[in-house]
Amino acid sequence: MRIQDFSIICLSVAKGAGTRDLLSGYVYTQKFFDNFIKTATSQKVLPLVSNVIADANCQKFCIKNGIDVSGIKPPKHFVARNIHLKAQLQQIDTALEGTNIKPVLLKGAIQLFDGLYCAFGMRNMADIDFLSTDTKLLQVLGDLGYSINGKGQENKVDEDANTILNSGGSHLTPRVRVNDLVHLEPHFLPVSPMYMDVIPKAFETETLPLPGCDNLVQPTLVNHLIHVLVHTLKHDRDTLDGGISVRGLIDCELIYEKMTPEQKLFTEQYFTNNNAKNLWISWRSLSDWVFRDAKSAIYNSFGSFFLIAEFKLRSLGYHWVFMIAFFNRLMRLFNYKYWTTKVYRKHAKRLVKRDFWDRILSKFKAVVSG
């Protein structure tokens, strides 16, 4: 299955399309479903693919032909998981009553409340991100039982004993708690310092209420798209686990489709005014190529060509993911922002940690074996 076809199926499910005919035209075999689930895992869209496989006709066919699809959990698993995560955030919201602390939820955590996806369990997440520069929030979290895990590094403090960011970082050490499904990632900056020039200056203060919460808030729709887009096309592209996931592209597309024409025009103009016009053009080109099979989109700009080519190569296997991630990290050394924002200090500290090299080795083995 082409990555475009896979992405179109996932977006259709996220928007509420019926699942019955989404796999029509394909030959159902064990290998087909194994690859379908493998792609869903690498592209971080297991809940969406789970809904496709859970279709009654698909289930009957698999049972009749002895095809094993037990490798993917049913949709109700992801619903239950998100209920747990939402309850976790609602507990924090209650604990903030009587304070002036207003954390801004980021990325996937917002979608536990705003109904961006057509069903509650369709967006999975590995952690909960939120933004707040008020260090009193850490005390509230501590009172709720959150602490730094054994592998975490304590953050620096200033002369007034206030927690501050480590050089080149955007978030504090994650907080964990027994029996929670994911950890919390408290941010002082919404993105890496390298990309803060693209983020609106009033990102933390221009917020909207979060349905069902009194103290947790969310970014405006425009700011939400800007933030998710920067994460999808900047932050995640050079990670060793790969970037430009279908999940990130679906997030961006759903937010974009939720916008009014005026908001879309304003956002496009914002990128133009902040020297990021090519980022906008490249994203819209990639989106058209992925979700609308617009083959000519690759020629819209040099940035579009390279972004689409990178996404296509990443979808071909993990060896490409690893090599492209390595190349992106190498090229970042030639970006002056990498040095002026002191991100290099953050990465230099990783080089002396054994778990970093263990991770590199495991990724390299995956490339060789794959």
PyMOL commands that set and color helices and strands:
alter all, ss='L'
color gray80, all
select helices_A, chain A and resi 3-14+30-42+46-53+56-64+75-95+107-112+136-143+193-198+221-233+235-238+246-258+261-273+277-291+295-299+302-314+318-332+336-340+343-350+354-369
alter helices_A, ss='H'
color red, helices_A
select strands_A, chain A and resi 104-106+127-131+147-148+156-157+163-164+175-176+183-187+207-209+217-219
alter strands_A, ss='S'
color yellow, strands_A
deselect
rebuild
show_as cartoon
